[in-house]
């Protein structure tokens, strides 16, 4: 987002993703990876992003 902001680019999806990531990181710690973030959102919304086989 720093690059987008520095050139005045409109990036609402990137901004929202950054806000959500930061909110979760504040709750769970800042050493999270994408998998941990996805699991958090799955649990928070009672959904599963895993494909059923």
TORLO-167368 format. One line per field, with one value per residue (C-alpha): residue number from 1; chain; x negated, y, z. Coordinates in Angstrom, 3 decimals. Layout:
N
resi NUM / ...
chain A / ...
xx X / ...
yy Y / ...
zz Z / ...
END
This chain:
53
resi 1 / 2 / 3 / 4 / 5 / 6 / 7 / 8 / 9 / 10 / 11 / 12 / 13 / 14 / 15 / 16 / 17 / 18 / 19 / 20 / 21 / 22 / 23 / 24 / 25 / 26 / 27 / 28 / 29 / 30 / 31 / 32 / 33 / 34 / 35 / 36 / 37 / 38 / 39 / 40 / 41 / 42 / 43 / 44 / 45 / 46 / 47 / 48 / 49 / 50 / 51 / 52 / 53
chain A / A / A / A / A / A / A / A / A / A / A / A / A / A / A / A / A / A / A / A / A / A / A / A / A / A / A / A / A / A / A / A / A / A / A / A / A / A / A / A / A / A / A / A / A / A / A / A / A / A / A / A / A
xx 0.000 / -2.918 / -3.732 / -0.123 / 0.151 / -3.166 / -1.986 / 1.591 / 3.073 / 6.658 / 6.511 / 9.594 / 9.284 / 5.670 / 6.539 / 9.335 / 7.189 / 4.472 / 6.972 / 8.345 / 4.865 / 3.807 / 6.920 / 6.314 / 2.600 / 3.375 / 5.493 / 3.309 / -0.185 / -2.225 / -4.041 / -1.068 / -1.058 / 1.767 / 2.948 / 3.447 / 5.321 / 7.600 / 8.308 / 9.195 / 11.671 / 13.160 / 13.817 / 15.105 / 17.616 / 18.479 / 17.346 / 14.710 / 12.584 / 11.408 / 12.652 / 14.744 / 13.726
yy 0.000 / 2.328 / 2.261 / 2.850 / 5.773 / 7.253 / 7.477 / 8.458 / 5.181 / 4.290 / 0.852 / 0.294 / -3.503 / -3.300 / -0.748 / -2.913 / -6.056 / -4.160 / -2.907 / -6.420 / -7.953 / -5.313 / -5.843 / -9.596 / -9.127 / -6.854 / -9.628 / -12.662 / -11.259 / -9.833 / -13.029 / -14.490 / -15.873 / -16.001 / -19.428 / -18.247 / -15.155 / -17.284 / -19.694 / -16.760 / -15.384 / -18.842 / -19.248 / -15.691 / -16.186 / -19.877 / -20.837 / -23.086 / -22.184 / -25.784 / -27.660 / -30.690 / -33.938
zz 0.000 / 0.533 / -3.178 / -4.195 / -1.810 / -2.916 / -6.536 / -5.689 / -6.971 / -6.085 / -4.400 / -2.222 / -2.161 / -1.058 / 1.608 / 3.023 / 2.994 / 4.843 / 7.437 / 8.043 / 8.278 / 10.801 / 12.925 / 13.139 / 13.772 / 16.714 / 18.243 / 17.442 / 17.054 / 14.217 / 13.188 / 11.289 / 7.781 / 5.208 / 6.402 / 9.967 / 8.777 / 6.574 / 9.447 / 11.697 / 9.133 / 8.583 / 12.304 / 12.704 / 9.873 / 10.407 / 6.918 / 5.401 / 2.419 / 2.052 / -0.998 / -0.178 / -1.792
END
